[in-house]
């Protein structure tokens, strides 16, 4: 009995002792109170947590508020900048694969270098020798077309709401990454007022891989103008926030267009897995292409599923039934949204018809040669294209698959449907397509379209959903009917319908209209 009592007493004593020790430790390590705000060059940031910054009113003394928000570790949730530089290395073209391998091999050393030195080392490997000619080149196109997708997925909505969304404040973002890498995203998608970041040095139209020092950035910029004057109440946001995606999605400009081949977040482990996959992926791509080309759909569809190319068919009571006989299915004109180069193949396989032809705009000659179904090249000359499609449908050439968007869109948005298909005089079978690639995008705006089929077939897995909707009787045609077909496909996929066009996509991603010349980019509002 005494032993039990003693044991209980000791347990209680240790419990109280641990409580006291924890209390002393927490009090001794408590953070000091924030310093009084100041606008001096040496101490211009007052650190506030975004959780305590709930008041949206300006300070009582009548001064306005400027928020200095650190991009790494503040605006971005990820503690590592490695994935952004790896994406830049992979998409830099030319020696991109070699850059990526070197960057991956450097990763253990980067951990030991510290944040600032690691960024400079990664910038040298990722950008040395990359074109920056005429104020554009691969470097700046990367910042405008490739990088925003990855950055947008990593933004903390909590910090975004505290710093950027409250427009009574002036927001200045500070980054150690190259300015050309982050500024297009911060200005275009978050609408910040100013960006403080080092620039990459260039010579002869090519990046040297060396960034400006912090002192050079401060001397280049008029900090009083950046901050907003001497009467500003300056606060800073640092640390990591929690993500509330629904809040962020309602407050930020949506990302509709992005480019690049990389379809995953290139963390060190994911990048290592990609390099380990590449030798096998090439053999797998050849095998998948052979199955596509040599076997009928009845055999190729289940075999491709076993090889990782999965598909799902969703039908309505009046949808076309899978049948090898065109006479069993009277649908002549299939209209779908455009996801990748194999859209028409999946529609043809889902209907079991090899008599379908795909109306194409900009695929390579090699893709046309390798296609297991007929391709129907359009010229973008309205009268000629309309006459050619009418001749195909009336001449017994089988059915026709048309993608009125004119170009692919990776995100859950539908571009404006060209009304040309409504003038063909045939009833329309709308088809809603959804696809997901696991490693590589099989489309590009600024790269070589010759490689589109290869990158698509190199994915470890590729998922396609083909949904046949109720047929639409076209009477009179015109934009109203095209909008109606777009609306039905958008509702089936839960995609947002927009008024954006192919030209808007290429202006946003490449700075030109996709054909000739370079023009100034224009913005169009997205309609719900």
C-alpha positions in Angstrom: 0.0 0.0 0.0 2.9 2.4 0.9 4.6 1.5 -2.4 1.5 2.5 -4.4 1.1 5.7 -2.4 4.7 6.7 -2.9 4.5 5.9 -6.7 1.4 8.1 -7.0 3.1 10.9 -5.1 6.2 10.8 -7.3 4.1 10.8 -10.4 2.2 13.9 -9.2 5.5 15.6 -8.3 7.0 15.0 -11.8 3.7 16.2 -13.4 3.9 19.6 -11.5 7.7 19.8 -12.2 7.2 19.4 -16.0 4.4 22.0 -16.0 6.6 24.5 -14.3 9.6 23.8 -16.6 7.4 24.2 -19.7 6.0 27.5 -18.4 9.5 28.9 -17.7 10.8 27.8 -21.1 7.8 29.4 -22.9 8.2 32.7 -21.0 11.9 32.9 -21.6 11.6 32.2 -25.3 8.6 34.5 -25.9 9.1 36.8 -28.8 9.8 40.4 -28.0 7.1 43.0 -28.7 7.2 44.4 -32.2 9.3 47.6 -32.6 7.7 50.9 -33.3 7.1 51.4 -37.0 9.8 53.3 -38.9 10.5 54.2 -42.5 14.3 54.2 -42.3 16.2 52.3 -45.0 17.8 50.1 -42.4 14.6 49.1 -40.5 11.7 49.5 -42.8 9.7 46.3 -41.9 7.7 45.9 -38.8 6.9 42.2 -38.5 3.2 41.5 -37.9 1.6 38.1 -38.2 -1.2 38.0 -40.8 -3.5 36.5 -38.2 -3.3 39.7 -36.1 -3.8 42.1 -39.0 -7.6 42.1 -39.0 -8.2 45.9 -39.1 -8.6 47.2 -42.6 -8.7 50.9 -41.5 -5.7 53.2 -41.8 -3.8 54.2 -38.7 -5.4 56.7 -36.4 -2.7 59.4 -37.2 -4.0 59.7 -40.7 -1.0 58.1 -42.5 -1.6 55.5 -45.1 -0.4 51.9 -44.9 2.2 50.1 -47.0 2.6 46.4 -46.7 5.9 44.9 -47.5 5.3 41.2 -48.2 8.2 38.7 -48.6 7.4 36.3 -51.5 9.5 33.4 -50.2 8.1 32.1 -46.9 5.5 34.8 -46.7 3.3 35.0 -49.8 4.3 31.5 -50.9 3.5 28.6 -48.6 6.4 26.3 -49.6 9.6 26.8 -47.7 11.7 25.8 -50.7 12.3 27.7 -53.9 13.9 24.7 -55.6 10.7 23.7 -57.6 10.5 27.1 -59.3 14.1 27.0 -60.5 13.8 23.4 -61.5 10.7 24.3 -63.6 12.7 27.2 -65.1 15.6 24.8 -65.9 13.3 22.2 -67.5 11.5 24.8 -69.6 14.5 26.9 -70.7 14.9 25.0 -74.0 18.1 23.9 -75.6 20.2 22.6 -72.7 17.2 22.4 -70.3 17.6 18.8 -69.6 21.3 19.2 -68.7 20.5 22.2 -66.5 17.8 20.2 -64.7 20.2 17.3 -64.0 22.9 19.6 -62.7 20.4 21.4 -60.5 19.2 18.0 -59.1 22.8 16.9 -58.4 23.4 20.2 -56.6 20.5 19.8 -54.2 22.4 18.3 -51.3 24.9 21.2 -51.4 22.1 23.7 -51.8 20.7 22.7 -48.4 24.0 23.6 -46.8 24.4 27.0 -48.6 21.6 28.8 -46.9 18.6 30.5 -48.5 20.3 33.5 -50.3 23.3 31.7 -51.6 21.2 28.8 -52.7 19.0 31.1 -54.8 22.0 32.6 -56.5 23.5 29.2 -57.3 20.2 27.9 -58.6 19.7 31.1 -60.8 23.2 30.6 -62.3 22.5 26.9 -63.3 18.9 27.6 -64.5 19.5 30.8 -66.5 23.1 31.0 -67.7 23.0 31.3 -71.5 19.2 31.7 -71.8 18.1 34.2 -74.4 16.9 37.6 -73.2 17.0 39.4 -76.6 14.8 42.4 -77.4 13.3 42.6 -73.9 11.8 39.2 -74.3 13.4 35.9 -75.2 12.9 32.6 -73.4 13.6 34.0 -70.0 10.8 36.6 -69.9 8.4 34.4 -71.8 9.0 31.8 -69.0 8.1 34.3 -66.3 4.9 35.2 -68.2 3.7 31.9 -69.6 5.2 29.0 -67.5 5.9 30.2 -64.0 2.4 31.7 -63.0 0.8 28.2 -62.8 3.2 26.9 -60.2 3.3 30.1 -58.2 -0.5 30.5 -58.1 -0.9 27.0 -56.7 1.6 27.9 -53.8 0.1 31.3 -52.8 -1.2 31.4 -49.2 -4.7 32.7 -49.5 -4.5 33.9 -45.9 -1.5 36.1 -46.6 -3.1 37.2 -49.9 -6.2 38.3 -48.1 -4.3 40.2 -45.5 -1.8 41.9 -47.8 -3.1 42.1 -51.4 -6.8 41.9 -51.4 -7.4 44.9 -49.1 -6.9 47.7 -51.6 -6.8 50.5 -49.1 -3.1 49.5 -48.7 -0.1 49.8 -51.0 1.4 46.4 -51.4 5.1 45.9 -52.2 6.4 42.4 -52.7 10.1 41.6 -52.0 11.8 38.6 -53.4 15.3 37.1 -53.6 14.4 35.3 -56.8 15.1 37.1 -60.2 12.6 39.9 -60.9 11.9 38.5 -64.4 10.8 35.2 -62.8 8.2 36.6 -60.4 7.2 40.1 -61.5 4.8 39.1 -64.3 2.9 36.8 -62.0 2.7 39.4 -59.1 1.6 42.2 -61.4 -0.8 40.3 -63.6 -2.5 37.9 -61.2 -2.2 39.6 -57.8 -2.1 43.2 -58.8 0.7 44.3 -56.4 1.8 47.9 -56.6 5.6 47.3 -56.8 8.1 44.5 -56.9 11.6 44.7 -55.3 13.8 41.9 -56.7 17.2 41.5 -58.3 17.6 41.4 -62.1 19.7 39.0 -64.0 22.7 40.4 -65.7 22.8 40.0 -69.5 25.4 40.4 -72.2 24.8 40.2 -76.0 21.2 39.2 -75.5 21.9 36.2 -73.2 21.7 35.9 -69.4 25.0 35.5 -67.6 23.5 33.7 -64.7 24.5 36.3 -62.2 22.0 38.4 -60.2 22.3 41.9 -58.8 23.3 42.3 -55.2 20.8 43.7 -52.7 22.7 47.0 -52.6 22.5 47.3 -56.4 18.8 46.8 -56.2 18.4 49.4 -53.5 20.5 51.9 -55.6 18.6 51.2 -58.7 15.2 51.8 -57.1 13.9 54.9 -55.5 12.8 53.4 -52.3 10.7 56.4 -51.2 8.8 56.1 -54.4 8.4 52.3 -54.0 7.2 52.6 -50.4 5.1 55.7 -51.1 6.6 58.6 -49.3 7.7 59.5 -45.8 4.3 59.5 -44.2 3.7 55.8 -44.8 2.9 53.4 -42.0 5.0 50.4 -43.1 4.3 46.9 -41.9 5.7 43.6 -43.1 4.3 40.1 -43.5 6.5 37.1 -43.2 6.2 33.4 -42.2 3.9 30.8 -43.6 0.1 31.0 -43.8 -2.7 28.4 -44.2 -4.4 28.1 -47.5 -8.1 28.7 -48.0 -8.4 28.0 -51.7 -12.1 29.0 -52.0 -11.3 32.5 -50.6 -8.3 32.9 -52.9 -10.2 31.7 -56.0 -12.9 34.3 -55.5 -10.4 37.2 -55.0 -7.7 36.6 -57.6 -7.7 36.9 -61.4 -8.1 33.3 -62.7 -5.3 31.6 -64.6 -6.6 30.4 -67.9 -3.5 30.1 -70.0 -0.1 28.6 -69.2 2.6 26.9 -71.2 5.5 24.5 -70.7 5.8 20.7 -70.8 6.1 20.0 -67.0 2.8 18.9 -65.5 4.0 18.3 -61.9 5.5 20.3 -59.1 9.3 19.7 -59.7 10.4 19.0 -56.1 13.7 17.1 -55.7 12.0 13.8 -55.2 9.5 14.3 -58.1 12.3 15.4 -60.4 14.4 12.4 -59.5 11.4 10.2 -60.3 11.0 11.9 -63.7 14.6 11.2 -64.7 14.3 7.6 -63.5 11.2 7.3 -65.6 12.6 8.8 -68.9 14.3 5.7 -70.2 11.2 3.5 -69.7 8.9 6.3 -70.9 10.5 6.4 -74.4 9.9 2.6 -74.9 6.4 2.9 -73.5 5.6 5.8 -75.9 6.7 3.7 -78.9 4.7 0.7 -77.7 1.6 2.9 -77.2 2.0 4.5 -80.6 2.2 1.0 -82.2 -1.0 -0.1 -80.5 -2.7 3.0 -81.7 -1.6 2.6 -85.3 -1.7 -1.2 -85.8 -4.7 -2.5 -83.9 -8.5 -1.9 -84.2 -10.2 0.1 -81.5 -11.8 -3.1 -80.1 -8.3 -4.3 -79.2 -6.4 -1.1 -78.7 -8.7 0.5 -76.1 -8.3 -2.3 -73.5 -4.7 -2.8 -74.3 -3.9 0.9 -73.9 -5.8 0.9 -70.6 -3.4 -1.8 -69.4 -0.5 0.4 -70.5 -1.7 3.3 -68.4 -3.9 5.3 -70.9 -7.3 5.1 -69.2 -10.6 6.3 -70.7 -14.2 6.5 -69.5 -17.3 6.9 -71.7 -20.4 8.7 -70.4 -23.5 8.5 -72.5 -27.1 9.7 -72.6 -30.0 7.6 -73.9 -29.6 9.2 -77.3 -25.8 9.1 -77.5 -24.1 7.2 -80.3 -23.6 3.6 -79.5 -20.1 2.0 -80.0 -20.4 0.2 -83.3 -18.0 -0.4 -86.1 -20.7 0.2 -88.6 -21.3 3.9 -89.6 -24.8 3.0 -90.7 -25.7 2.1 -87.1 -25.0 5.6 -86.0 -26.3 8.6 -88.0 -24.2 11.2 -86.2 -22.1 13.1 -88.7 -20.8 16.1 -86.9 -19.1 15.8 -83.5 -18.3 19.1 -81.7 -16.0 19.0 -78.6 -13.8 21.2 -76.5 -10.1 20.8 -77.2 -7.8 19.3 -74.6 -5.0 17.6 -76.5 -3.9 16.2 -79.8 -5.7 12.9 -79.3 -9.2 14.3 -78.7 -10.6 13.0 -82.0 -9.0 9.6 -81.4 -10.8 9.1 -78.1 -14.1 10.2 -79.7 -13.5 7.8 -82.5 -12.7 5.0 -80.1 -15.7 5.7 -77.9 -18.1 5.5 -80.8 -16.2 2.6 -82.4 -16.0 4.4 -85.7 -12.9 4.6 -87.8 -14.6 6.6 -90.5 -14.3 9.9 -88.5 -12.0 12.6 -89.7 -10.4 15.2 -87.4 -10.5 18.9 -88.4 -7.1 20.2 -87.4 -5.5 23.6 -87.4 -1.8 23.5 -86.3 -0.6 20.0 -85.8 2.7 18.8 -87.3 2.9 16.8 -90.5 4.4 13.9 -88.5 1.3 13.8 -86.3 -0.9 13.7 -89.3 1.1 10.8 -90.8 0.9 8.8 -87.6 -2.8 9.4 -86.9 -4.8 6.2 -87.1 -7.8 8.2 -88.4 -8.0 10.7 -91.2 -7.0 14.3 -90.4 -8.7 17.2 -92.1 -6.4 20.3 -92.2 -8.1 23.7 -92.1 -6.6 26.9 -93.3 -8.3 29.6 -91.1 -9.8 31.1 -94.2 -13.4 31.0 -93.4 -14.9 30.5 -96.9 -12.4 27.9 -97.9 -12.7 25.9 -94.6 -16.6 26.0 -94.8 -16.6 24.7 -98.4 -14.1 22.0 -97.6 -16.1 20.7 -94.5 -19.3 20.8 -96.5 -17.8 18.8 -99.3 -16.5 16.2 -96.8 -19.8 15.7 -95.1 -21.8 15.6 -98.3 -19.4 13.4 -100.2 -19.8 10.3 -98.1 -16.4 10.8 -96.4 -17.8 9.8 -93.0 -18.2 11.9 -89.9 -16.2 14.9 -88.8 -14.8 15.9 -85.4 -14.5 19.7 -84.9 -13.0 21.6 -82.0 -14.4 25.2 -82.4 -12.0 26.6 -79.7 -9.3 26.4 -82.3 -6.6 25.7 -79.7 -6.2 23.7 -76.5 -6.9 24.9 -73.0 -5.4 23.1 -70.0 -7.4 24.7 -67.3 -11.2 24.3 -66.5 -12.2 27.0 -69.0 -13.8 26.9 -72.4 -12.6 29.4 -75.0 -15.1 31.1 -77.4 -16.6 28.6 -79.9 -16.2 29.7 -83.5 -19.7 29.6 -85.1 -18.3 28.1 -88.4 -19.6 24.6 -87.5 -23.2 25.9 -87.2 -23.2 26.8 -90.9 -22.6 23.2 -92.1 -26.3 22.3 -92.1 -25.8 19.2 -90.0 -27.1 18.3 -86.5 -24.4 18.6 -83.8 -23.4 15.9 -81.4 -21.7 17.8 -78.5 -18.9 15.9 -76.7 -17.5 17.1 -73.4 -13.8 16.0 -72.9 -11.8 16.1 -69.7 -8.2 14.9 -69.6 -5.4 14.7 -67.0 -1.7 14.2 -67.6 0.5 13.0 -64.7 4.0 14.2 -65.8 4.1 16.0 -69.2 1.8 18.3 -71.1 1.2 17.1 -74.7 0.5 20.7 -75.9 2.6 23.8 -76.3 2.3 27.3 -77.5 5.9 28.3 -77.7 7.6 24.9 -78.1 8.0 22.4 -81.0 4.6 20.9 -81.9 6.5 18.0 -83.5 7.1 16.7 -80.0 3.5 16.9 -78.8 2.6 13.2 -79.4 5.8 12.0 -77.8 5.4 14.0 -74.6 1.7 12.9 -74.4 2.6 9.2 -74.8 5.5 9.5 -72.3 3.2 10.1 -69.4 3.1 7.3 -66.8 -0.7 7.6 -66.8 -3.2 9.5 -68.9 -6.9 9.8 -68.1 -9.6 10.8 -70.5 -13.3 11.2 -69.9 -15.5 11.3 -73.0 -19.1 12.5 -72.3 -21.7 12.5 -75.1 -24.4 15.0 -74.6 -27.9 15.3 -76.1 -27.7 16.2 -79.8 -28.5 19.7 -80.9 -30.6 20.5 -83.9 -28.9 23.4 -85.7 -31.3 25.8 -87.4 -29.9 28.9 -88.9 -26.6 28.7 -87.2 -24.7 31.7 -86.0 -23.0 32.8 -82.7 -26.0 32.1 -80.6 -26.0 28.4 -81.5 -22.3 28.2 -80.9 -22.7 29.8 -77.5 -25.4 27.3 -76.7 -23.2 24.3 -77.5 -20.4 25.9 -75.5 -22.7 26.4 -72.6 -23.9 22.8 -72.6 -20.4 21.4 -72.7 -19.3 23.8 -70.0 -22.2 22.8 -67.7 -21.4 19.1 -68.2 -17.8 19.6 -67.3 -18.4 22.3 -64.7 -16.0 24.5 -66.7 -16.3 28.3 -67.0 -17.3 29.6 -70.4 -15.2 32.6 -71.6 -15.0 35.0 -74.6 -11.3 34.4 -74.9 -9.9 33.2 -78.3 -6.9 31.5 -79.8 -5.4 34.9 -80.4 -5.8 35.8 -76.7 -3.9 32.7 -75.7 -0.9 33.3 -77.9 -0.8 37.0 -77.0 -0.7 35.9 -73.3 1.9 33.2 -73.7 4.1 34.2 -76.6 3.4 37.9 -77.2 2.1 37.3 -80.8 -1.1 36.1 -82.4 0.3 32.6 -83.1 1.1 33.3 -86.8 3.2 36.3 -87.7 4.5 39.5 -86.1 4.5 40.6 -82.5 1.7 42.7 -81.1 0.8 44.2 -77.8 -1.1 41.9 -75.5 -4.7 42.8 -74.7 -6.9 41.6 -71.9 -10.4 40.4 -72.2 -12.8 40.0 -69.4 -14.0 36.5 -68.5 -17.7 36.1 -68.6 -19.3 33.7 -66.2 
